Amino acid sequence: MQIIVLCTYNGEKYLREQIQSLLTQDYSGEFLLLLSDDGSTDGTREILQKTKEECGEKVFLYDKGEVSGSAWKHFLMILSALANQTIPNFPYEKMEYIFLSDQDDLCFPDKISALTEALREAEKRYGKSCPLLCHSDMEVIDEKGEKIADSYFRYQKMPWKKDSFSNLLIQNHVTGAAIGINQSLLSYLKKRPDFVYMHDQWIALLAAAFGHIVVLPKALYAYRQHGNNVLGAKKGSAIKELEDRLGKSAKERAESDKRAEEGYFALFRQGREFRRLYGEELSEADRSVLDAFLSLERVSRIQQIKTMLQYKIYPLPFYRAIGAMLFLPKGEGERG
C-alpha cells in the first residue's frame, strides 16, 4: 500500500481540487491518503472530515493533538510518527512507499504510479535496505491554474542532476510535493530535529548521505505559485537576477541582503542539527564536507571561497556560486 501524506493549514481555497487529484490517481494498486491538519481556522477541517466520510478506508485522518506551527515541523512530525509507528490504528503492515503532497498544488493522474515504478526499479538496483528518495519535475501554474512554465527545473535553472551532499547543504532542488521515499529512508526520520530550514532539503540530505536520490525529469504535478507560498518559484536567469539587484534602491538591496543572510544562517543552523543527529553515522568524507560547510560561518571571506571551492559547497549554475562567494555572511573575524 502506498501512503500519501497531505498536511494542511488554512488551505480551504485549493484543497478540494488537490484532494480530488489524489483520489483519482491511475495507480492500480492500493493507496491510502493520510490527512493531517495543523490548526486551521477556516473550513479546512470540515473538508477533511467530509472527505473521510465520503471515501471511507481510502482516507485516514490523523489528529496529532498539537499544533506544530510550520510546514517542516508538521511533515517531519508525521513522518517521525510513521517511522516510529506511533499513529494509533494505522495499517503499518501494508505500508510500502510514502509520498508527500501540498494542499495547494495539483497532482497529475500518473504521479503515484510513476514514482512507485521508479522507486521499485531503484530498489532492484540498490536493494530494499538502501535509503531511497525519488522526486520529479513539475509544471508551474498561477493562482487561477494558468500555466507559467512546463518545467520547474528549467524555469528556475535548478541543477536537478546534481544530488551531492555538498551541493544540497547550500542549495535545495528537491521539492516536498515531488517526493517519494522507501521505508529504509523513512527509518532515518525517526529522530525529530529541533530545527530544519526546509523539510524537503532535510530528507534529501539524508538520502544523499545514506542512500541514493533518483530523479524523474518529468512533470508529475503542477506547483501553484501564489501570494501565500513561503519560498515560491522564480524564473532563473543570470541577467534577470543581476538586473533585479541593480534595479533596487539601496534600502531594497539592504533588505534583500538581510533576507539572504538570514537564509544562510538558517542553513548553518540546519547543518549543525544534522551534525548533532547524524554526525556519527556519516561517512568520513561527508562528515568532512559538513564540518567544512559549518566552518564557513566562522572564517574570513578568502577562506570561505577557498573552502567552498575545495569541497564544492556552492549553489549552481556557477553564477549563483559566484554570488554566494561574494555575499555569504562574513566570518566572525570580519564582521563590523
C-alpha positions in Angstrom: 0.0 0.0 0.0 1.3 3.5 -0.9 0.8 6.2 1.7 0.2 9.8 0.5 0.8 12.3 3.3 -1.1 15.6 2.8 -0.5 18.2 5.5 -2.8 21.2 5.6 -3.1 24.6 7.3 -5.8 27.1 6.3 -5.8 25.6 2.8 -9.5 25.7 2.0 -9.1 27.6 -1.2 -7.4 24.9 -3.3 -7.8 21.9 -1.1 -10.9 20.2 -2.7 -9.2 20.3 -6.1 -5.9 18.8 -4.7 -7.7 16.0 -2.8 -9.7 15.1 -5.9 -6.4 14.9 -8.0 -5.1 12.5 -5.4 -8.2 10.3 -5.2 -8.3 9.9 -9.0 -4.8 8.6 -9.5 -4.3 6.0 -12.1 -2.3 3.8 -9.8 -3.7 0.3 -10.0 -2.6 -0.8 -6.5 -3.9 0.1 -3.1 -3.1 3.5 -1.6 -4.1 5.4 1.5 -4.5 9.2 1.8 -3.2 10.3 5.2 -4.7 13.7 6.0 -3.3 15.9 8.9 -4.3 19.4 9.7 -2.2 21.9 11.7 -4.6 24.2 13.5 -6.7 25.5 10.6 -9.2 28.2 11.4 -11.0 28.2 8.0 -13.1 25.4 6.6 -10.2 23.0 6.0 -11.1 20.6 8.8 -14.6 20.3 7.6 -13.4 19.4 4.1 -11.1 16.7 5.5 -13.9 15.3 7.6 -16.3 15.2 4.7 -13.6 13.6 2.5 -13.2 10.8 5.1 -17.0 10.3 5.3 -17.3 10.0 1.5 -14.2 7.9 0.9 -14.1 5.6 3.9 -11.0 3.4 4.2 -9.1 5.2 1.3 -8.7 8.1 3.7 -7.0 8.2 7.2 -7.5 11.3 9.4 -4.7 11.9 11.9 -5.2 14.3 14.7 -1.7 14.7 16.1 -3.0 16.5 19.2 -0.8 19.6 18.9 -0.1 22.5 16.5 3.3 22.4 15.0 3.2 25.9 13.5 5.3 25.3 10.4 5.3 23.1 7.4 8.7 21.5 8.2 7.6 20.6 11.7 4.3 19.3 10.5 5.7 17.0 7.8 8.6 15.7 9.9 6.2 15.1 12.8 4.0 12.9 10.7 7.0 11.1 9.1 8.5 10.5 12.5 5.2 9.1 13.7 5.1 6.8 10.7 8.7 5.7 11.3 8.1 5.1 15.0 4.7 3.5 14.4 3.0 5.7 17.0 -0.1 6.6 15.0 -3.0 4.6 16.5 -4.9 2.1 14.3 -2.6 2.8 11.3 -2.1 -0.2 8.8 1.7 -0.3 9.1 1.9 -3.9 7.9 0.6 -2.8 4.5 2.9 0.3 4.1 5.3 0.2 1.1 6.3 3.7 0.0 5.5 7.2 1.3 4.7 10.2 -0.8 4.3 13.9 0.2 1.7 16.3 -1.1 1.0 20.0 -0.5 -2.5 21.4 -0.1 -2.5 24.0 -2.9 -0.8 22.0 -5.7 -2.4 19.8 -8.3 -1.3 16.2 -8.9 -1.4 14.6 -12.4 -3.0 11.2 -12.7 0.2 9.3 -13.1 2.1 10.9 -10.2 1.9 7.9 -7.8 2.3 5.2 -10.4 5.4 6.9 -12.0 7.1 7.5 -8.6 6.2 4.0 -7.4 7.7 2.4 -10.5 10.9 4.5 -10.2 11.3 3.5 -6.5 10.8 -0.2 -7.3 13.3 -0.1 -10.1 15.8 1.7 -7.7 15.2 -1.0 -5.1 16.0 -3.6 -7.6 19.3 -1.8 -8.4 20.4 -0.8 -4.9 18.4 -3.2 -2.7 15.4 -2.5 -0.3 17.8 -1.8 2.6 19.2 1.2 0.7 17.5 4.5 1.7 15.9 5.9 -1.5 14.3 9.2 -2.5 12.6 9.7 -5.8 11.4 13.2 -7.0 10.1 14.6 -10.2 9.9 17.8 -12.2 6.6 19.8 -12.1 4.8 22.5 -14.0 4.4 25.9 -12.6 0.9 27.5 -12.6 -0.6 30.7 -11.2 -3.4 31.2 -8.7 -6.0 30.6 -11.4 -4.4 27.4 -12.7 -2.9 29.0 -15.8 0.4 27.5 -16.8 3.5 29.7 -16.2 6.1 27.1 -17.2 6.3 23.5 -18.4 9.3 22.7 -16.2 10.2 23.9 -12.8 13.7 22.6 -13.3 14.2 24.7 -16.4 12.2 27.7 -15.1 14.4 28.0 -12.0 17.6 26.7 -13.7 17.8 24.1 -11.0 20.7 21.7 -11.0 18.5 18.6 -10.8 21.2 16.3 -12.0 23.4 17.3 -9.0 22.5 15.4 -5.9 25.7 15.5 -4.0 25.7 16.0 -0.2 27.9 19.1 -0.6 25.6 20.9 -3.0 22.4 20.0 -1.1 23.9 21.6 2.1 23.7 25.0 0.5 21.1 24.6 -2.3 17.9 22.6 -2.3 16.4 21.4 -5.6 14.2 18.7 -4.2 10.6 19.9 -3.7 8.5 18.3 -1.0 5.4 17.6 -3.1 7.5 15.8 -5.7 9.0 13.3 -3.1 8.5 9.6 -2.7 10.6 7.6 -0.3 11.1 4.0 0.7 10.9 2.5 4.2 14.6 2.4 4.6 14.8 6.2 4.2 11.8 6.6 6.5 13.7 4.8 9.3 16.2 7.8 9.4 13.2 10.1 10.1 12.5 8.5 13.5 14.5 11.3 15.0 12.8 14.7 15.2 15.1 17.6 14.8 14.9 20.8 16.8 15.3 23.0 13.7 15.1 22.4 10.0 15.1 25.1 7.3 13.1 23.1 4.8 11.8 19.6 5.4 12.4 18.5 1.7 16.0 19.6 1.9 16.4 17.7 5.2 15.0 14.5 3.6 17.2 15.0 0.6 20.3 15.4 2.7 19.5 12.1 4.4 19.1 10.3 1.1 22.3 11.8 -0.3 24.3 10.9 2.8 23.0 7.4 3.4 21.5 6.2 0.2 20.6 7.5 -3.3 18.4 10.1 -5.0 16.5 9.2 -8.2 15.2 12.0 -10.4 12.3 11.8 -12.9 12.8 14.7 -15.3 9.0 14.7 -16.0 6.4 16.9 -14.6 4.1 14.8 -12.4 2.1 17.7 -10.8 1.5 21.4 -11.0 3.1 23.7 -8.5 0.8 26.6 -7.7 2.6 29.9 -7.4 0.6 32.4 -5.3 1.0 35.0 -2.6 1.0 32.6 0.3 3.9 30.5 -0.9 6.8 30.5 1.6 9.5 30.4 -1.0 7.8 30.3 -4.3 9.2 29.7 -7.8 11.1 32.5 -9.6 12.4 32.4 -13.1 16.1 31.7 -13.1 18.3 33.9 -15.2 21.7 35.4 -14.6 20.8 38.6 -16.4 17.4 38.9 -14.7 18.9 38.3 -11.2 21.6 40.9 -11.9 19.0 43.4 -13.2 16.8 42.8 -10.2 19.7 43.5 -7.8 20.9 46.6 -9.7 17.4 47.9 -10.1 16.8 48.0 -6.4 17.2 51.0 -4.2 19.9 51.0 -1.5 17.2 50.2 1.1 15.7 47.4 -1.0 19.2 45.9 -1.6 19.9 46.1 2.2 16.6 44.3 2.9 17.4 41.7 0.2 20.9 41.1 1.6 19.4 40.8 5.1 17.0 38.1 3.9 19.8 36.3 2.1 21.9 36.4 5.3 19.1 35.1 7.4 18.7 32.2 4.9 22.4 31.3 5.1 22.3 31.4 8.9 19.2 29.1 8.8 21.2 26.7 6.6 24.1 26.7 9.0 21.7 26.1 11.9 20.2 23.2 9.9 23.7 21.8 9.2 24.5 21.9 12.9 21.4 20.0 13.7 22.2 17.4 11.0 25.7 17.1 12.6 24.2 16.6 16.0 21.7 13.9 15.0 23.6 12.0 12.3 27.3 13.1 12.6 28.5 9.8 14.0 26.7 7.8 11.2 28.2 9.9 8.3 31.0 8.6 6.2 34.3 10.2 6.9 34.1 12.1 3.6 30.6 13.5 4.2 31.5 14.4 7.8 34.5 16.4 6.5 32.2 18.2 4.0 29.7 19.0 6.7 32.4 20.3 9.0 33.8 22.4 6.2 30.3 23.8 5.5 29.8 24.8 9.1 33.2 26.4 9.2 32.0 29.0 6.6 30.2 30.7 9.4 33.4 31.5 11.3 36.2 32.1 8.7 37.3 35.1 6.6 35.9 35.8 3.1 39.1 34.5 1.5 38.9 31.3 3.5 35.2 30.9 2.7 35.9 31.0 -1.0 38.8 28.5 -0.7 36.7 26.1 1.4 33.7 26.4 -1.0 35.8 25.6 -4.0 37.8 22.8 -2.3 34.7 20.9 -1.1 32.4 22.0 -3.9 30.0 23.6 -1.4 28.3 26.2 -3.7 24.9 26.6 -5.5 24.6 26.1 -9.2 24.6 27.4 -12.0 28.1 28.8 -11.4 26.9 32.5 -11.5 25.0 31.7 -8.3 28.2 30.2 -6.9 29.9 33.5 -7.5 27.1 35.3 -5.8 27.3 33.0 -2.8 31.0 33.6 -2.5 30.5 37.3 -2.6 27.5 37.6 -0.4 27.9 34.8 2.1 27.7 36.3 5.6 31.2 37.3 6.7 33.1 35.2 9.2 33.2 36.4 12.8 36.6 37.9 12.3 35.4 40.2 9.6 32.0 41.4 11.0 32.0 45.0 11.8 
